[in-house]
Amino acid sequence: MTATLKSARYENSDLVGRNLVFVDLAAQGRRILEFGCSTGFLSRHLVDRGCNVTGIEIDAEAAEKARRWCEKVHVIDLNQPGWANVFSRDYDTILFGDVLEHLMDPESVLRRASDLLLPNGRVIICLPNIAHWTIRASLLRGKFEYTSTGILDVTHLRFYTPETARKLIEEAGYRILSTHPILGGGKIGGRIRRLFPGLFTMQIIFVAQASKQS
């Protein structure tokens, strides 16, 4: 199911595209655990909307900057076992904004995260789409070259299409409530992009709940 989100825009907002959709969805919660909070550039918008944010970040320098916005920030490597031991079931919303593709075992992290959700809590996940037309065109030319940012970010360990991203989330024990494809711009018209979302979706945002909650 694909949902259309009417974004809540406010004066002097610097949020656009994916970030605006992501924050609008996340701000429907109040107690938020943000994986990969970086410097807090999204956390601050959530706090402005009345949310309480706890951040998780692997980069200590970025985490220090995020403390300005987050109630707490934990410097944690999600690839290490036992990362969840410092948390309890306190959150109505958990965010994975372009995080899972950087992990060695994203399904395990997703499964463990469900233990931190309050009843009826949501997880919001954003993943890049490896099936984007630019990647397909590069493959036709025999090229698969990593870049410093984007779909082929050199730090990505996993790659997903919309279908395999959905499979990851469901096999980790969640049911998907809605999906929000982020369509790139460019010369191709919006109507054509919407007709072929698998080709033109840069990233896809999933909103999900744990299938079984104790």
Secondary structure as GFF3:
##gff-version 3
##sequence-region A 1 214
A	DSSP	alpha_helix	17	26	.	.	.	ID=ss1
A	DSSP	beta_strand	31	35	.	.	.	ID=ss2
A	DSSP	alpha_helix	43	48	.	.	.	ID=ss3
A	DSSP	beta_strand	52	57	.	.	.	ID=ss4
A	DSSP	alpha_helix	60	66	.	.	.	ID=ss5
A	DSSP	beta_strand	72	75	.	.	.	ID=ss6
A	DSSP	three_ten_helix	83	86	.	.	.	ID=ss7
A	DSSP	beta_strand	91	97	.	.	.	ID=ss8
A	DSSP	three_ten_helix	100	102	.	.	.	ID=ss9
A	DSSP	alpha_helix	106	114	.	.	.	ID=ss10
A	DSSP	beta_strand	117	128	.	.	.	ID=ss11
A	DSSP	alpha_helix	133	140	.	.	.	ID=ss12
A	DSSP	alpha_helix	162	171	.	.	.	ID=ss13
A	DSSP	beta_strand	174	183	.	.	.	ID=ss14
A	DSSP	alpha_helix	190	195	.	.	.	ID=ss15
A	DSSP	alpha_helix	197	200	.	.	.	ID=ss16
A	DSSP	beta_strand	201	210	.	.	.	ID=ss17
###
